[in-house]
């Protein structure tokens, strides 16, 4: 049996880890935190799971509040696994301290928001330390899983294609929104979310998922070493303008906090939440970009775009109004369309035990993959899927052998991208491809 400890929850992701029960997880949840609205919102979300009509949970919350919450957590050791999802600027130090004290840690991204966090990351990832893992929800999205599976099929994808002009072989873009609905309620963000010294910048935040998926798809089960395998060539950061009226609606506070005064012009906060960078991993050129808009458009949502170039076919994930913002997977054969289509259908036969009901139709020069609704899970559901996998790692006593090394290389890349972007113009990279 495992017992969760929640340390100073400040992000709604901390609550989503409790969305569902688990047979090896105790109903006793221990929370160590500062008093305030962040804690109140977390407790309210936990109670909502207990009170829902369908499949209610039975969490019993034991709460300690005080400025010494970290030390108290370590002293009492009420559980074996700590969940971290809140202020990012202390996360790596907290992980290292908890890890040294014998706790396993399941931590929300980003673990590192600048290069100053890298020594703590190296320490926490040492082979003799308890298990620690970041919450990579996108690995559980069905379109991502299928894209990865098709990359491993030579008769569909071929090999990764590296064009002579050096344009990216992998393009991953993500668009998020500062004001949105989560768990059927408007998401209230704490004012510190807009302080890049606390939350971290866009170039080190959601980009974590995009880099993770790139390496996980292209080099499954392999260790990626930063110094040997990765070369960063360009990185940029730029702002989204947040009017005071919108800030009030998002945070339910009356004014910008004093901590962001150096980024305010009149009634506008210039928020460095956007970033993009170009790098090579084992000679494969990759472009990563994250954008944050103010509000979700009518009928819209956060969007993800992924383009992977293959010698036989390209793989495209698109998400837009044409599909009602449902993520779609398309295969774009470079030649011999009929042969690729037959290979795709053979894949469906091989995968029918795991994913029955997959089908394909032609869309001009593309093959559109149709995925039964039962395989589509929401972003909110992915958090318990990550948690459940981590509990299984706890029971076996080990992570996949590449995870520790790849965590280090991933966050080192992000920290170096931020460092380079600070010395670059505040504007997006202009690419000819994608």
HELIX and SHEET records of a PDB file:
HELIX    1   1 UNK A   12  UNK A   16  1                                   5    
HELIX    2   2 UNK A   37  UNK A   51  1                                  15    
HELIX    3   3 UNK A   69  UNK A   76  1                                   8    
HELIX    4   4 UNK A   91  UNK A  100  1                                  10    
HELIX    5   5 UNK A  115  UNK A  117  5                                   3    
HELIX    6   6 UNK A  118  UNK A  124  1                                   7    
HELIX    7   7 UNK A  137  UNK A  140  5                                   4    
HELIX    8   8 UNK A  142  UNK A  151  1                                  10    
HELIX    9   9 UNK A  191  UNK A  194  5                                   4    
HELIX   10  10 UNK A  202  UNK A  204  5                                   3    
HELIX   11  11 UNK A  207  UNK A  218  1                                  12    
HELIX   12  12 UNK A  226  UNK A  229  1                                   4    
HELIX   13  13 UNK A  244  UNK A  251  1                                   8    
HELIX   14  14 UNK A  258  UNK A  263  5                                   6    
HELIX   15  15 UNK A  321  UNK A  323  5                                   3    
HELIX   16  16 UNK A  337  UNK A  350  1                                  14    
HELIX   17  17 UNK A  373  UNK A  375  5                                   3    
HELIX   18  18 UNK A  379  UNK A  396  1                                  18    
HELIX   19  19 UNK A  403  UNK A  422  1                                  20    
SHEET    1   A 6 UNK A  60  UNK A  65  0                                        
SHEET    2   A 6 UNK A  28  UNK A  33  1                                        
SHEET    3   A 6 UNK A   4  UNK A   7  1                                        
SHEET    4   A 6 UNK A  81  UNK A  84  1                                        
SHEET    5   A 6 UNK A 104  UNK A 107  1                                        
SHEET    6   A 6 UNK A 132  UNK A 134  1                                        
SHEET    1   B 9 UNK A 230  UNK A 243  0                                        
SHEET    2   B 9 UNK A 268  UNK A 281 -1                                        
SHEET    3   B 9 UNK A 284  UNK A 295 -1                                        
SHEET    4   B 9 UNK A 170  UNK A 179  1                                        
SHEET    5   B 9 UNK A 303  UNK A 308 -1                                        
SHEET    6   B 9 UNK A 313  UNK A 318 -1                                        
SHEET    7   B 9 UNK A 328  UNK A 333 -1                                        
SHEET    8   B 9 UNK A 366  UNK A 370 -1                                        
SHEET    9   B 9 UNK A 359  UNK A 363 -1                                        
SHEET    1   C 2 UNK A 181  UNK A 182  0                                        
SHEET    2   C 2 UNK A 185  UNK A 186 -1                                        
SHEET    1   D 3 UNK A 230  UNK A 243  0                                        
SHEET    2   D 3 UNK A 268  UNK A 281 -1                                        
SHEET    3   D 3 UNK A 264  UNK A 265 -1                                        
END                                                                             
